[in-house]
Amino acid sequence: MKLIEPSIIEEYRLKAEEIRKNGRPKNWLMGMLFIALWIALAVWAGFVILKAWR
């Protein structure tokens, strides 16, 4: 922390406080995409395991 200038630290501290007040931006579409990807991966893995087990 000593290598970073205090002005830089203060600038980003103010930005962080602004984000904290306003809330983080939400991207629901990307969230749904990741959830769908994980579900598809789990279903695929289930089929692979089921096929190997039979």
C-alpha positions in Angstrom: 0.0 0.0 0.0 2.9 2.3 0.6 3.8 2.2 -3.1 0.5 3.6 -4.2 0.0 7.3 -4.1 -2.5 8.6 -1.5 -4.4 10.5 -4.2 -4.9 7.4 -6.2 -6.1 5.5 -3.1 -8.5 8.3 -2.3 -9.9 8.5 -5.9 -10.7 4.8 -5.9 -12.0 4.9 -2.3 -14.5 7.6 -3.5 -15.5 5.4 -6.5 -16.1 2.4 -4.2 -18.2 4.5 -1.9 -20.3 5.7 -4.8 -20.8 2.1 -6.0 -21.8 1.1 -2.4 -24.4 3.8 -2.3 -25.9 3.2 -5.7 -25.6 -0.6 -5.6 -23.7 -2.6 -8.1 -24.9 -2.7 -11.7 -26.9 -5.9 -12.4 -26.8 -7.8 -15.6 -29.6 -10.3 -15.3 -29.1 -11.6 -18.8 -25.5 -12.8 -18.1 -26.6 -14.2 -14.8 -29.3 -16.3 -16.5 -26.9 -17.4 -19.2 -24.4 -18.7 -16.6 -27.1 -20.5 -14.6 -28.4 -22.1 -17.8 -24.9 -23.2 -18.7 -24.4 -24.8 -15.3 -27.7 -26.6 -15.6 -26.9 -27.8 -19.1 -23.5 -29.0 -17.9 -25.1 -30.9 -14.9 -27.7 -32.6 -17.2 -25.0 -33.6 -19.7 -22.8 -35.0 -16.9 -25.8 -36.9 -15.5 -26.4 -38.5 -18.9 -22.7 -39.4 -19.3 -22.6 -41.0 -15.8 -25.9 -42.8 -16.4 -24.7 -44.2 -19.7 -21.4 -45.3 -18.2 -23.1 -46.9 -15.2 -25.5 -49.1 -17.3 
